[in-house]
Amino acid sequence: MRSRVALLCVLGVLAGCHSKTTSSPGTKPGPANTVKLGIRPHGDETIEPDMSKTPADLQKVYAYIDDHIDDHVENLQKWIRQPSISNSGEGIPESAEMVKGFFDQLGCQQTRVYDVGITEYGSPGNPVVYAKCDEGAPKTLVVYWMYDTMPVTQPENWVAPPFEARLVDGATAGLNPAYKKVLIGRGATNSKGPQMSQLNALMSMKAVMGKLPVNLIFVAEGDEERMDIGLRKFVKDHSDLFKGADAMLMFGVQSESGAGGLMGGSEGCVYVELTTSGKSWGRGPIQSDIHGSNKRSVDSPAWRHMKMLASLVSDDGNTPKIGGFFDNLAPLTPSETKKLKDVSGKLDLTVAAKNLGVGRFISDDPFTMLKMQRYGTSFNLDGIWGGNMYAGGAGAILPNKITSKHNFRYIPNMNGLDIVKKLRAQLDRNGYKDVEMKLIGDVPWSKMSYDSDIARAITKTYTDFGIPYATPADGESILGGYWPSYLFSNGATGEKIAPVAMPIAGGAAGHGGRAHAANEYYIIEGAGKVYGMAGAEKSIASIVYNYAASGAKPTKSPTQ
């Protein structure tokens, strides 16, 4: 593991120095970084913030961001070059220390890497990084981060090595050629790019304004790609660390069209593994894989597994055939339906499919596709393994065991553990009582009202930045894509595990895509109606500034 001193030395540019000698606490100044990236902070954008509505001190922050954008991009490159793959554990301890170094550099008085121990699912959780920055401000904002990423499963499909953080043009990235600089790397959009934009913005505000206009609490987990199992235990064990929090800010990006999103709620997601083995079945190989020539006279657990999976879905693989699966599913409200129709009217499915890297969507109707994305349910086959796993090679194998992994996406008022019980019952009814099932984790759904100061801080920023956005539906609403909102939400949730509750909203300028896929990207130089990284950072500064200015609370004394 790298030492904390070395990390802070590497991350010295976060102090905001540009073309100057940079140093970290406890280290001697080093040589200035004379090699610059030449990033154009405004790229080829056709939109810009309305400076007539921007306070003078915030204008200075914007100018500072423009002047230091090379350093800020380098900060992101250094973070992406540190692997942080939660499923394998690669780089997780080093990444946790690296993130702690970020918060130290920001000047947070409390920073700590927490070992959460064994979770309720039987697996050890990855470390949670916690920090508190007391600025003596009236309001305290919690900032949620995840520092883990997915593995790289198809390196041959990348246009640049996944952990190089190379800058390429849009055409090379397979995007709109109008983008002159795009960063390619694992974690670029999910979620190191948007999060580093947040940190760069906060560092810039502090450099220009002397201190931040809000107090901050950071919580950074290393298990988001593992069903948040470690963060769940951390919030249970340390709910007191969130006392006094007024709201939570989640990261976000613009869509490929330039529209801004408003996030805070979450769908539910439950994850299971299914295993068929000769030992449990009592047929086929029962101790180990055997020679494939024996298939002439021996049953195959692998073919049984295929038949079992086929019995659980429709022929097209799009609809679960599990008794009671759709029970308790809450329909869309009229206002939610109207919201989706309004947004879908501006959606180009051809462009959306290209940016996602798919041939087409299940539906060719924009409203239906958007409804499936935002409020749909699914039963996915995420991976399958057993037997001869060497691509392109021969070798006759009759596997004694095959395992597949699956995620179910569900919405209010469904229940993840109830879905698991129904899956077990359906397997038994279909004649597969021998198939073993393991629960990996469950993230319940969460609703969120956007009638809050933090949500209004985001929508005001969108207005000032010329970013179109859909007005939130009346009352509470959720959006597709799971994250552990239920741990912090003050709205309705599928499960409440600790006395932590606050309004949540997420959003920002900037754009990235291909999360979990090859050539994951984050736009560095914007074009058209999409801001680049400098614009993303300015939007964060605006959101924090707007939130600090909303409402009124007694001034606190800073922690000594």
N, C-alpha and C positions, 0 to 999 in steps of 0.2 A: 504494500500500500504506500502511495506517495505521502510524504510528510506534509503537514499543513503549511509549513513555511514555503516548501517548494511550490505548492499549489498557489499560494497567494502571490508568489513571485511571478508565476506564469500568468496569473490573472490580473497583474498590476494595471493593465490598460483599463480595467473597469473603474479605476479612480477618475477616469475622464481626461487623462492627459493625451495630447495630440501633438505629434512631432516633437515631443519633449522626452526627457528622461523620466521613466516611471519606476516606482519602487513600491514595495509592500512593507507592512509593519515588521520590524525586526530584520530587514534586509538592507544591504547597501545599494545605492542607486546603480543601475546598469546602463549600458549604452542605449541610446535612443533607437527606436525602430525607424529606419530610414526607408524601408520598402513599403510603398503604399499601394492599395488596391485600385485606386482611382474610381471609386464608386461615385456615381452621380446621384445625389440624394433625391432629386426630383425625377430622375429617369426621363421617360417620355410620357409622363402623366398629363392628362388634359384637365384634371381637377386639382384643386388645392384648398387648404383651409381658408375660411373667410377671416382674414386678419383684422377686419373692422370689428369683429366680435371677440377678438382674442386679447385678453389683458396684456399689458406691457411686459410683466415678468414672465408670462407664458410665452410671449414672442421671443424673449431672450433664450428660453429653454429650447424652442424650435431651432433657433440659430445655432445654438450649441450642438444640438443633434446633427444638423447639417455639417458642421465643422468637424465632427468627430465620427462620422459614419464609417470611415475605413476601420477605425479601431473597434467600433461596435460590431461590424461584420466579422472581424477577426475573433472577437469574443465568442461569437456563435460557432465559428469554425473550430475553435479549440474545444468547445463543449461537445460538438458532434464527433470529433476525433477520439474522444473518450467513450468507448463502447459501454453501454449500460443495459444489458439484455437480461430482463428479470426471469425469463423462463429457464435460461441456462445458468444464470448467476454471473455471467461474464462482466467484469468491470463494475459490479454493483457496489462493493465497499468503497472503491476508489471514487465512484461517481457521487456517492453520498458525501464523502469528504469534500469533493469539489464543489458541490452545491452549498455546503456549509461555508466554504471559502467565499462564495458569492455573497452570502449574507453577512459574513464578517466584513467584507470589503465595503458593503453598503453602510456599515456602522451600527448594525443591530447590537444592542447590549446583551441580549441573550441568544446564543446559538448552540445547538446541540444535535448530535446524531443519536437517535434512540434505537436501541436494540429491542424490538418488540417481542422476541421469543417465539414460542410455538403458538400457532393460531388454533382456533376452534376446529379447523378442517384437518388438523394433524400435521400440517406443513409449517416450517419456520417462515415467519414473515421477513421481508426485506426491511432494512432500516428506514425510519421516518426522520426527516430533517425538520427541525422546528427552530423558528427564530422569532424574536420580538424586538421591534424597533420603536422605542418610546420617544416621540418627538414633542411631547407636551401638548399635543393637538386635541381638540375637542372630540374627534371621531377616531375610531379604530377600525381599520379595514383588514380583513383576512384575505390573503392571496393564496389560492390553491395552485400547487404544481405537482407534476409527475416527472420524475427524472428517468424512469425506465422506458425502454423501447421494445419493439418486437425483434425477433431474430431476422437475419438475412437468409432467406430460404432459396433464392435463385440468383446468386451473384452474377451468373453469366448474362442475365438480362439487364444489368445496370450499365449505363453509359459512362459511369465513373465509379471507382471503388466506393462502397457504401460509407466508409469511415474516413474518406479523404476530405470531404466537405468541399468539393471542387466547384468553382464558379464556371458555368457554361452559358451559352446563349439559349434563347427559347427554342430555336429549331433543334438544337442538339438534345435538349431536354424533352422533345416531342410536344412542345407547347406552342403557343402563339409566337411567331418570330419577332413580334414587336417587343417582347421582353429581351433586353440586351444582357442582363445578368441574372442568372437563376442559380441558387445553391442546391446541389444534389447531395443527399446524404440521409442515412437512417436517423430518424428523429427530427428531420428538417421541419416538418409541419406537425408531427405528433410526438413531442410537442415542444421541442427545444427552440425552434424559431420564434413562435409567438411568445414563449416565456422569456427568452433572452431579450426580445424587444421590450418586454415589461421591465426587466432589470436595467437595461440600458437607459430607458426612459426615467426610471426612478433615480439612477445615478446622476443623470443629467439634471434633473430637478434639484437634487441636493447640491450639485456643484454650482448651479446658478443662484438658487434661492437660499442656500445656507442650511436649510432643513426642509423636510417634507411637510406638506400641509395636513397630513393624516398620520396617525400611528399605524404601524403595520404588524401583522402576525403572518408569518409564512408557515405553511405546512406542505412539505414536499414528500411524496410517497414514492417507493420503488416497486410497487406491486399493482399498478393500474392495469397492466396487461395480465395480471394473475388474479383478477377479480377483487382487487383492493383488500386482500386478506390481512395484510399487515396494518394498513391504515385503519381498518375496522377495529382491530384490537387496540391500536393506539388511542383512538377516540374513546373507546370504552374505558381504557385505563387512565386517560389523562384529559378528561373533559374539562377539568378546572383550568387548563391552559388556554381555553377559549373564552373565559369570563371577560366581560366588558367589550366583546366584539360587537360591532354594530351592523356589519354587512360583509359579504364575501364577493371578491372579484375573481372570476374565472377567465382564462385566456380565450381568445377567439380570433377569427379571420373573416375577410370578405369572401364572398363566393366568386367563382370565375367570371360572373357577369359584373361584378363590382358591388353587388348588394351587400348590406351589412346584416349580420345575424344577431339575435338576442337570445342567449342561452342561460340556463339555470336549473331547469328541471331535467329529468332523465327517464328514459325507459328502463325496464328491468332486464336483467340478464342472469341466467343460471347456467352453469357449466358442468358437464358430466363426461365421464369416460365409460365406454361400454367395451367389455372384453368377452370374447368367445374362446374357450380353451377345450382341448381334448380331455383334459383332466376333469373339468366340471361337467362336460357333456357326457363323458363315458364312452366316447367313440373317437376315432382318429388317434393321432399321436398324443400320448398322455404325459410324457416326461420331457421331451425335447423335439425340435424339428427333426424330420427324417428325410431320407432320399425321396425326391419327387417321383421316381419311377413307381413308388408304392401306391400312388393314387389309383392305379388299376384295381387295387383290392382293398384300399383303406379310405374311409370317409375323411372329408376335408373340413376342419373347423373354419377355414377361411371362406369357403363357399357358403357355409352355414351363416357366417357373419354377414355376407352380402345379402343373402335372402332375408335375414332378420332386419337389416336396415331398410330393404325395399318394402317390407311389410309395414313400416312406420310412416311412409310418405306416399303422396299421390304419384302417379306415373311420371309427371314432369318434375317431381322433387320439390314442388313449391308449397304444398299444403300438408301439414302434419295430419296423420291418421292415428290420432291418440284420443281415446275416449274422454270426453269432457275437457279437452284442451282449451276450447274457446269459452268455457263457462266463466262467468263474472267479468267478461270483457266489456268495459264501459264504452259506449258509442261516442263519437265526436259530438260536441255541442254545436248548435247552429253557428255560433260566433267562430268556433275553431274551423268549421267547414268553410265559412266565408273567407277566413284568413288564408286557408290553403288554396282556395280558388283564385284569390287575388294574386297570390305569389305564383301559382302555376301558369297564369296568363302571361307571365314574363319569362317563362322557362324554355330554353332551347334544348330539347333532349339530345340532339345530335352533338352539340358542344359539350353538354354535361357528360354524355357517354364517352366522348373522346378524352376529356380531362380525367375521367375515372379510369380509363384504360379498358373499357368493355365494349363489346360489339354492339349491344343494344340493351335496353331494359326489358323486364318482363312485360310491361305494358307500354304501348306507344302513346297513351294519353297522359299528358303532363300532370293533370290533377290526380289521376289514379296512381301514377308513379310516385308523386310527392306524398300522397296519403300513405302508400306502402312504406316509404322511407321514414316518415315522421311518426306515424301512428300504427304501423303494421307489426305483425308477429312473424316469427320465423323459427325454423328448426334446421340448423346448418351442420354440415359435415366439415369440420375444420381440419382434420387430418386423420390418417389411417396408417398403421404400420404392422409389420410381422413378416417373417420369412426372409427371402432374398431381397435385400434393400439396395443392391448395387445397380445403379442405372446403367443400361447399355451392356451389362455383362450377363453371361449365362450362368447356369448352376441350378440343377434341379433340386427344389426344396418343397417339402410338404410341411407347412408350418403347424406347430402344435398350438399356437395361440395367435390371435389377431386382436388389436385394440383400435378403436376409433374414438375421437373426441368431438364433442358437440356443444354448441351454445344455442340456447333458446332465448329469443328476444320476446319480451312480453310487456304489456301496458296495464294501466289501472283497469279494473281492480283485480287483476290476476295475481297469483302468488307463486314464486319460484319453487319453493319446497313442495307446494301442492302439485305443480307440473311434474316434478321428479317422482312423486308418488303415482301420478297417473301414467307416467312412462313405465314405471315398474309393473303396474297392473296390466298395461297393454302388452308388454313383453310376455307376461305370464299367460294372458289370454291367447296370444299368437303362438304359444307352444315353445317359448324360449325362456323357461324358468332358470335354465342353467347359465344364461348370460349374466355376467357380473356387472354391477353398476357402481361407480364411484363418484360421489359429489365433490367437485373441485372448489366450488364457491358460488355464492349467490349475491347479486347486487340488486336490491329491491328498487322499484320505480319511485319517483319523487315528482311532485308537482310544485310549481312555483308561480307566485303572483308577481307580475312586473309593475305593479303599482308601488314603486319603492324609489328611494333616492338614488340608489346605485344604478337601477335600470334607467332612470331619467338622466343620470349623468352620461350614460352611454348613448342614449338617443339624442341628447343635445349635441354630443360630439359628432354623431352621424350627420345631423343637420348642419353643423358648422363646417364639416368637412365635405359636404355635398354628396354624402353616401346615402343612396336610397335604402329604406328598410321597411319591413312590414310592421304595421302597428300591432302590438300584442293583442291577443284575444281578450275579451272581458273575463274578469275573474282569474282563474288559474289555468295554466296550460303546461304541457310538456313538449319536448322536442326529441326526435330520434337521436340515437347515439347514447350509450350508457357512460356514466361516470359516477363517482360516489356521492352524488348530491344528497342522497337520503341521510347521510351522516351529519349534515349541517343544515338541512332545509327547515324553514319555519312553516312550510306548507304541508299538505297531505303527503304521506309516504307509505310505502308498502310495509315498512318496519322502522321503528324508532328505537335505537339502542342506547342513547345517552342524552343527557340534558343539554344538548347543543342545538340552537335554533337561531337562524338569521336569514334575512333576505339575501338572495344570490342573483347575480347577473354576470354574463360574460359577453364580450364582444370587442372588436378592434378593427382598425384598418389593416391592410396587408393581406396577402394571400399565399396559401400553400396547398398541396394536395398529394394524393397517392399514399395516404397513410397505410401502413402494413404492406405496401406493394413495392415493386422495384421502381427505382428512380423517384423516390419520395423527394419533394422539392419545396423550397420556400423562395418567393420572389424577392430579389434584392433590389433591383431597379424596376420601378413600376412602369406601367404603360396604360394609356387610355384612362379608364375609370377605376383601375386597380392601383392602389398605392404600393410602393416598395417598402423596404424595411425602415427607412427614415420616416415615412408617413405613418407606419404602424407605431413607431415609438412616440411620435407626436400625438397620435390618438390616445395612447395610454396616459401620457402626461395630461392631456385634456380631460380624460375621464376622471383621473384622480383629483385634478384641480376642481372640476365641476362637483364631484362628490363632496369634497371638503367644504365647498361654498354653500351646499344645500343644508337646510335646517339649522338648528342651533343647539349646542350643548355646552355646559360649563367647561372652561379651559382646565386641562390637567397639568400637573407638574411633571416635568420629564424625570425619568429614572436617573439617579446619580450612579 
